Amino acid sequence: MITRAQQRQAQEQAARLMEAAGIRLSSGEREAIAVADFGLGRLETEGAQILTFVDTDRIAAKVIALLPGQTLPEHWHRPVGSDPGKEETLRVIAGPLYLYTPGPDTLREGRIPPGKEQVYSVRHERVMRLGDQVTLAPGDVHWFQAGPTGAVLYSFSTTARDILDGFTDPDIVRQTVIADEPRGETP
Ligand code: ZN
């Protein structure tokens, strides 16, 4: 759960990162940036800010901004009916971004979120910078983390059904709950 104030603050920070990376946003889009805490309630450590440009039954295009050191938790895109699952291309426009996939443990630059050693199982590290991109096949387990200055990346994919993604961390709930401030605290 995050509060409205946290949501607004994260939207502002994300918009600043996106604009610094050269993405121009309309005022409506700034407010449309989705802030996800994955139900963990520690947004600055594990979370993401996502602006969806298009999301149809066939394709999706999004821009993701991560705050400095913020981690998008380990997940994979599940098959749905006859669809093998989301194929996703990540293209970094402001890095560094540390991407982790299966393979030999080469984790050096990033770090496992505190207390979460069990649920970050893939640790093959790729340090991605402006213009670096990777295409992940359906079912490929992955997670990524912003470097010390935050990160901005595009996600181009086949149809996205984020709500059905698999997460290694059993505490994760994909739908973020936004709590209104208690009455009396708002002027
Ligand atoms: Zn993904």
py3Dmol code that shows the C-alpha trace and the ligand (Angstrom):
import py3Dmol

protein = """\
ATOM      1  CA  MET A   1       0.000   0.000   0.000  1.00  0.00           C
ATOM      2  CA  ILE A   2       1.133   3.515  -0.766  1.00  0.00           C
ATOM      3  CA  THR A   3      -0.457   6.832   0.125  1.00  0.00           C
ATOM      4  CA  ARG A   4      -1.679   9.439  -2.358  1.00  0.00           C
ATOM      5  CA  ALA A   5       1.244  11.630  -1.307  1.00  0.00           C
ATOM      6  CA  GLN A   6       3.736   8.835  -2.043  1.00  0.00           C
ATOM      7  CA  GLN A   7       2.032   8.200  -5.367  1.00  0.00           C
ATOM      8  CA  ARG A   8       2.236  11.865  -6.362  1.00  0.00           C
ATOM      9  CA  GLN A   9       5.849  12.149  -5.274  1.00  0.00           C
ATOM     10  CA  ALA A  10       6.859   9.034  -7.223  1.00  0.00           C
ATOM     11  CA  GLN A  11       4.992  10.312 -10.302  1.00  0.00           C
ATOM     12  CA  GLU A  12       6.897  13.605 -10.103  1.00  0.00           C
ATOM     13  CA  GLN A  13      10.248  11.886  -9.688  1.00  0.00           C
ATOM     14  CA  ALA A  14       9.478   9.520 -12.563  1.00  0.00           C
ATOM     15  CA  ALA A  15       8.366  12.364 -14.825  1.00  0.00           C
ATOM     16  CA  ARG A  16      11.591  14.218 -14.087  1.00  0.00           C
ATOM     17  CA  LEU A  17      13.668  11.130 -14.934  1.00  0.00           C
ATOM     18  CA  MET A  18      11.715  10.573 -18.158  1.00  0.00           C
ATOM     19  CA  GLU A  19      12.037  14.195 -19.236  1.00  0.00           C
ATOM     20  CA  ALA A  20      15.746  14.215 -18.440  1.00  0.00           C
ATOM     21  CA  ALA A  21      15.998  11.174 -20.711  1.00  0.00           C
ATOM     22  CA  GLY A  22      14.313  13.088 -23.543  1.00  0.00           C
ATOM     23  CA  ILE A  23      10.741  11.831 -23.292  1.00  0.00           C
ATOM     24  CA  ARG A  24       8.248  14.682 -23.494  1.00  0.00           C
ATOM     25  CA  LEU A  25       5.046  14.201 -21.543  1.00  0.00           C
ATOM     26  CA  SER A  26       1.732  15.964 -21.615  1.00  0.00           C
ATOM     27  CA  SER A  27       0.370  17.131 -18.273  1.00  0.00           C
ATOM     28  CA  GLY A  28      -2.235  14.352 -18.380  1.00  0.00           C
ATOM     29  CA  GLU A  29       0.470  11.778 -18.894  1.00  0.00           C
ATOM     30  CA  ARG A  30       2.380  12.892 -15.800  1.00  0.00           C
ATOM     31  CA  GLU A  31      -0.654  11.996 -13.736  1.00  0.00           C
ATOM     32  CA  ALA A  32      -1.205   8.770 -15.664  1.00  0.00           C
ATOM     33  CA  ILE A  33       2.124   7.306 -14.541  1.00  0.00           C
ATOM     34  CA  ALA A  34       1.209   4.165 -12.616  1.00  0.00           C
ATOM     35  CA  VAL A  35       3.104   3.705  -9.373  1.00  0.00           C
ATOM     36  CA  ALA A  36       3.502   0.049  -8.388  1.00  0.00           C
ATOM     37  CA  ASP A  37       4.719  -1.108  -4.985  1.00  0.00           C
ATOM     38  CA  PHE A  38       3.875  -4.770  -5.705  1.00  0.00           C
ATOM     39  CA  GLY A  39       2.008  -4.870  -2.409  1.00  0.00           C
ATOM     40  CA  LEU A  40       5.288  -4.768  -0.492  1.00  0.00           C
ATOM     41  CA  GLY A  41       4.923  -1.271   0.963  1.00  0.00           C
ATOM     42  CA  ARG A  42       8.538  -0.270   0.394  1.00  0.00           C
ATOM     43  CA  LEU A  43       8.294   1.574  -2.846  1.00  0.00           C
ATOM     44  CA  GLU A  44      11.756   3.104  -2.896  1.00  0.00           C
ATOM     45  CA  THR A  45      13.392  -0.327  -2.602  1.00  0.00           C
ATOM     46  CA  GLU A  46      11.026  -2.483  -4.652  1.00  0.00           C
ATOM     47  CA  GLY A  47       8.663  -0.814  -7.085  1.00  0.00           C
ATOM     48  CA  ALA A  48       8.287   0.836 -10.479  1.00  0.00           C
ATOM     49  CA  GLN A  49       6.714   3.801 -12.223  1.00  0.00           C
ATOM     50  CA  ILE A  50       5.129   2.857 -15.530  1.00  0.00           C
ATOM     51  CA  LEU A  51       3.527   4.967 -18.241  1.00  0.00           C
ATOM     52  CA  THR A  52       1.564   2.953 -20.792  1.00  0.00           C
ATOM     53  CA  PHE A  53       1.465   4.397 -24.315  1.00  0.00           C
ATOM     54  CA  VAL A  54      -0.546   1.562 -25.795  1.00  0.00           C
ATOM     55  CA  ASP A  55      -1.877  -1.742 -24.501  1.00  0.00           C
ATOM     56  CA  THR A  56      -4.163  -3.676 -26.810  1.00  0.00           C
ATOM     57  CA  ASP A  57      -5.013  -7.354 -27.232  1.00  0.00           C
ATOM     58  CA  ARG A  58      -1.943  -7.617 -29.478  1.00  0.00           C
ATOM     59  CA  ILE A  59       0.801  -5.201 -28.433  1.00  0.00           C
ATOM     60  CA  ALA A  60       1.957  -2.998 -25.584  1.00  0.00           C
ATOM     61  CA  ALA A  61       4.429  -0.111 -25.372  1.00  0.00           C
ATOM     62  CA  LYS A  62       5.399   1.412 -22.070  1.00  0.00           C
ATOM     63  CA  VAL A  63       8.094   3.520 -20.513  1.00  0.00           C
ATOM     64  CA  ILE A  64       9.353   2.520 -17.094  1.00  0.00           C
ATOM     65  CA  ALA A  65      11.202   4.848 -14.736  1.00  0.00           C
ATOM     66  CA  LEU A  66      13.023   3.447 -11.735  1.00  0.00           C
ATOM     67  CA  LEU A  67      14.146   5.660  -8.876  1.00  0.00           C
ATOM     68  CA  PRO A  68      17.816   5.449  -7.821  1.00  0.00           C
ATOM     69  CA  GLY A  69      18.478   1.878  -6.659  1.00  0.00           C
ATOM     70  CA  GLN A  70      14.827   0.849  -7.071  1.00  0.00           C
ATOM     71  CA  THR A  71      14.217  -2.769  -8.082  1.00  0.00           C
ATOM     72  CA  LEU A  72      11.467  -4.217 -10.239  1.00  0.00           C
ATOM     73  CA  PRO A  73      11.028  -7.632  -8.602  1.00  0.00           C
ATOM     74  CA  GLU A  74      11.856 -10.978 -10.191  1.00  0.00           C
ATOM     75  CA  HIS A  75       9.049 -12.192 -12.437  1.00  0.00           C
ATOM     76  CA  TRP A  76       8.127 -13.984 -15.627  1.00  0.00           C
ATOM     77  CA  HIS A  77       5.294 -13.674 -18.104  1.00  0.00           C
ATOM     78  CA  ARG A  78       2.966 -16.631 -17.990  1.00  0.00           C
ATOM     79  CA  PRO A  79       1.197 -18.321 -20.882  1.00  0.00           C
ATOM     80  CA  VAL A  80      -2.480 -17.440 -21.190  1.00  0.00           C
ATOM     81  CA  GLY A  81      -4.687 -19.776 -23.251  1.00  0.00           C
ATOM     82  CA  SER A  82      -3.081 -20.252 -26.666  1.00  0.00           C
ATOM     83  CA  ASP A  83      -0.703 -17.287 -26.064  1.00  0.00           C
ATOM     84  CA  PRO A  84       2.735 -18.506 -24.853  1.00  0.00           C
ATOM     85  CA  GLY A  85       3.061 -15.330 -22.761  1.00  0.00           C
ATOM     86  CA  LYS A  86       4.484 -11.871 -23.230  1.00  0.00           C
ATOM     87  CA  GLU A  87       7.613 -11.466 -25.341  1.00  0.00           C
ATOM     88  CA  GLU A  88       9.246  -8.294 -24.099  1.00  0.00           C
ATOM     89  CA  THR A  89      11.951  -6.032 -25.474  1.00  0.00           C
ATOM     90  CA  LEU A  90      13.592  -3.728 -22.962  1.00  0.00           C
ATOM     91  CA  ARG A  91      15.503  -0.741 -24.344  1.00  0.00           C
ATOM     92  CA  VAL A  92      17.389   1.475 -21.957  1.00  0.00           C
ATOM     93  CA  ILE A  93      17.362   5.227 -22.548  1.00  0.00           C
ATOM     94  CA  ALA A  94      18.899   6.295 -19.249  1.00  0.00           C
ATOM     95  CA  GLY A  95      21.052   3.973 -17.207  1.00  0.00           C
ATOM     96  CA  PRO A  96      22.816   2.256 -15.865  1.00  0.00           C
ATOM     97  CA  LEU A  97      20.203  -0.436 -15.476  1.00  0.00           C
ATOM     98  CA  TYR A  98      21.219  -3.781 -14.027  1.00  0.00           C
ATOM     99  CA  LEU A  99      19.288  -6.631 -15.625  1.00  0.00           C
ATOM    100  CA  TYR A 100      19.290 -10.145 -14.174  1.00  0.00           C
ATOM    101  CA  THR A 101      18.436 -13.329 -16.064  1.00  0.00           C
ATOM    102  CA  PRO A 102      19.316 -17.044 -15.660  1.00  0.00           C
ATOM    103  CA  GLY A 103      22.984 -17.974 -16.043  1.00  0.00           C
ATOM    104  CA  PRO A 104      26.191 -17.871 -14.011  1.00  0.00           C
ATOM    105  CA  ASP A 105      25.985 -15.553 -10.983  1.00  0.00           C
ATOM    106  CA  THR A 106      27.801 -12.395 -12.076  1.00  0.00           C
ATOM    107  CA  LEU A 107      26.036  -9.951  -9.758  1.00  0.00           C
ATOM    108  CA  ARG A 108      28.559  -7.198  -9.002  1.00  0.00           C
ATOM    109  CA  GLU A 109      27.087  -3.747  -9.533  1.00  0.00           C
ATOM    110  CA  GLY A 110      23.566  -4.244  -8.248  1.00  0.00           C
ATOM    111  CA  ARG A 111      22.421  -5.627  -4.938  1.00  0.00           C
ATOM    112  CA  ILE A 112      19.698  -7.944  -3.723  1.00  0.00           C
ATOM    113  CA  PRO A 113      17.045  -5.961  -1.830  1.00  0.00           C
ATOM    114  CA  PRO A 114      17.699  -6.421   1.899  1.00  0.00           C
ATOM    115  CA  GLY A 115      16.170  -9.590   3.340  1.00  0.00           C
ATOM    116  CA  LYS A 116      15.166 -10.926  -0.084  1.00  0.00           C
ATOM    117  CA  GLU A 117      17.999 -13.341  -0.913  1.00  0.00           C
ATOM    118  CA  GLN A 118      15.521 -16.209  -1.349  1.00  0.00           C
ATOM    119  CA  VAL A 119      13.304 -14.538  -3.916  1.00  0.00           C
ATOM    120  CA  TYR A 120      15.904 -13.081  -6.274  1.00  0.00           C
ATOM    121  CA  SER A 121      17.048 -16.358  -7.772  1.00  0.00           C
ATOM    122  CA  VAL A 122      18.507 -15.331 -11.150  1.00  0.00           C
ATOM    123  CA  ARG A 123      21.729 -13.369 -10.841  1.00  0.00           C
ATOM    124  CA  HIS A 124      23.350 -13.201 -14.242  1.00  0.00           C
ATOM    125  CA  GLU A 125      24.054  -9.489 -14.468  1.00  0.00           C
ATOM    126  CA  ARG A 126      23.997  -7.300 -17.545  1.00  0.00           C
ATOM    127  CA  VAL A 127      24.861  -3.611 -17.134  1.00  0.00           C
ATOM    128  CA  MET A 128      22.729  -1.729 -19.662  1.00  0.00           C
ATOM    129  CA  ARG A 129      23.171   1.856 -20.790  1.00  0.00           C
ATOM    130  CA  LEU A 130      21.667   4.207 -23.367  1.00  0.00           C
ATOM    131  CA  GLY A 131      20.721   2.255 -26.464  1.00  0.00           C
ATOM    132  CA  ASP A 132      21.275  -1.191 -25.011  1.00  0.00           C
ATOM    133  CA  GLN A 133      18.341  -3.520 -25.514  1.00  0.00           C
ATOM    134  CA  VAL A 134      17.378  -7.103 -24.933  1.00  0.00           C
ATOM    135  CA  THR A 135      14.460  -9.273 -25.969  1.00  0.00           C
ATOM    136  CA  LEU A 136      13.128 -11.695 -23.381  1.00  0.00           C
ATOM    137  CA  ALA A 137      11.247 -14.772 -24.518  1.00  0.00           C
ATOM    138  CA  PRO A 138       7.945 -15.700 -22.886  1.00  0.00           C
ATOM    139  CA  GLY A 139       8.601 -17.401 -19.558  1.00  0.00           C
ATOM    140  CA  ASP A 140      12.156 -16.011 -19.140  1.00  0.00           C
ATOM    141  CA  VAL A 141      12.679 -15.106 -15.478  1.00  0.00           C
ATOM    142  CA  HIS A 142      14.035 -11.578 -15.025  1.00  0.00           C
ATOM    143  CA  TRP A 143      14.349  -8.611 -12.679  1.00  0.00           C
ATOM    144  CA  PHE A 144      16.090  -5.314 -12.929  1.00  0.00           C
ATOM    145  CA  GLN A 145      17.409  -2.508 -10.814  1.00  0.00           C
ATOM    146  CA  ALA A 146      18.305   1.134 -11.419  1.00  0.00           C
ATOM    147  CA  GLY A 147      21.815   2.371 -10.788  1.00  0.00           C
ATOM    148  CA  PRO A 148      22.511   5.285  -8.434  1.00  0.00           C
ATOM    149  CA  THR A 149      20.979   7.928 -10.724  1.00  0.00           C
ATOM    150  CA  GLY A 150      17.753   6.086 -11.581  1.00  0.00           C
ATOM    151  CA  ALA A 151      16.904   4.497 -14.910  1.00  0.00           C
ATOM    152  CA  VAL A 152      14.470   4.911 -17.771  1.00  0.00           C
ATOM    153  CA  LEU A 153      13.626   2.188 -20.262  1.00  0.00           C
ATOM    154  CA  TYR A 154      11.086   1.300 -22.888  1.00  0.00           C
ATOM    155  CA  SER A 155       9.184  -1.958 -22.769  1.00  0.00           C
ATOM    156  CA  PHE A 156       7.839  -3.054 -26.148  1.00  0.00           C
ATOM    157  CA  SER A 157       5.922  -6.298 -26.073  1.00  0.00           C
ATOM    158  CA  THR A 158       3.173  -8.533 -27.231  1.00  0.00           C
ATOM    159  CA  THR A 159      -0.002  -8.125 -25.241  1.00  0.00           C
ATOM    160  CA  ALA A 160       0.611  -7.417 -21.562  1.00  0.00           C
ATOM    161  CA  ARG A 161      -1.419  -9.057 -18.840  1.00  0.00           C
ATOM    162  CA  ASP A 162       0.639  -7.805 -15.921  1.00  0.00           C
ATOM    163  CA  ILE A 163      -1.907  -8.993 -13.424  1.00  0.00           C
ATOM    164  CA  LEU A 164      -1.165 -12.613 -14.453  1.00  0.00           C
ATOM    165  CA  ASP A 165       2.640 -12.344 -14.215  1.00  0.00           C
ATOM    166  CA  GLY A 166       4.389 -14.845 -11.989  1.00  0.00           C
ATOM    167  CA  PHE A 167       6.561 -13.466  -9.172  1.00  0.00           C
ATOM    168  CA  THR A 168       9.137 -15.412  -7.188  1.00  0.00           C
ATOM    169  CA  ASP A 169       8.305 -13.468  -4.009  1.00  0.00           C
ATOM    170  CA  PRO A 170       5.085 -14.949  -2.565  1.00  0.00           C
ATOM    171  CA  ASP A 171       4.402 -11.673  -0.724  1.00  0.00           C
ATOM    172  CA  ILE A 172       3.851  -9.810  -3.990  1.00  0.00           C
ATOM    173  CA  VAL A 173       0.425  -8.566  -4.972  1.00  0.00           C
ATOM    174  CA  ARG A 174       0.501  -7.007  -8.429  1.00  0.00           C
ATOM    175  CA  GLN A 175      -2.350  -4.572  -7.879  1.00  0.00           C
ATOM    176  CA  THR A 176      -1.169  -1.564  -5.880  1.00  0.00           C
ATOM    177  CA  VAL A 177      -3.538  -0.178  -3.268  1.00  0.00           C
ATOM    178  CA  ILE A 178      -3.497   3.619  -2.997  1.00  0.00           C
ATOM    179  CA  ALA A 179      -4.660   4.829   0.413  1.00  0.00           C
ATOM    180  CA  ASP A 180      -6.265   8.212   0.779  1.00  0.00           C
ATOM    181  CA  GLU A 181      -4.797  10.338   3.537  1.00  0.00           C
ATOM    182  CA  PRO A 182      -6.856  10.377   6.714  1.00  0.00           C
ATOM    183  CA  ARG A 183      -9.282  13.280   6.739  1.00  0.00           C
ATOM    184  CA  GLY A 184      -8.001  16.226   8.714  1.00  0.00           C
ATOM    185  CA  GLU A 185      -4.467  15.962   7.329  1.00  0.00           C
ATOM    186  CA  THR A 186      -5.418  17.576   4.080  1.00  0.00           C
ATOM    187  CA  PRO A 187      -5.665  21.346   4.288  1.00  0.00           C
TER     188      PRO A 187
END
"""
ligand_1 = """\
1
ZN
Zn 8.903 -8.432 -17.567
"""
view = py3Dmol.view(width=600, height=400)
view.addModel(protein, "pdb")
view.setStyle({"model": 0}, {"cartoon": {"style": "trace"}})
view.addModel(ligand_1, "xyz")
view.setStyle({"model": 1}, {"stick": {}})
view.zoomTo()
view.show()
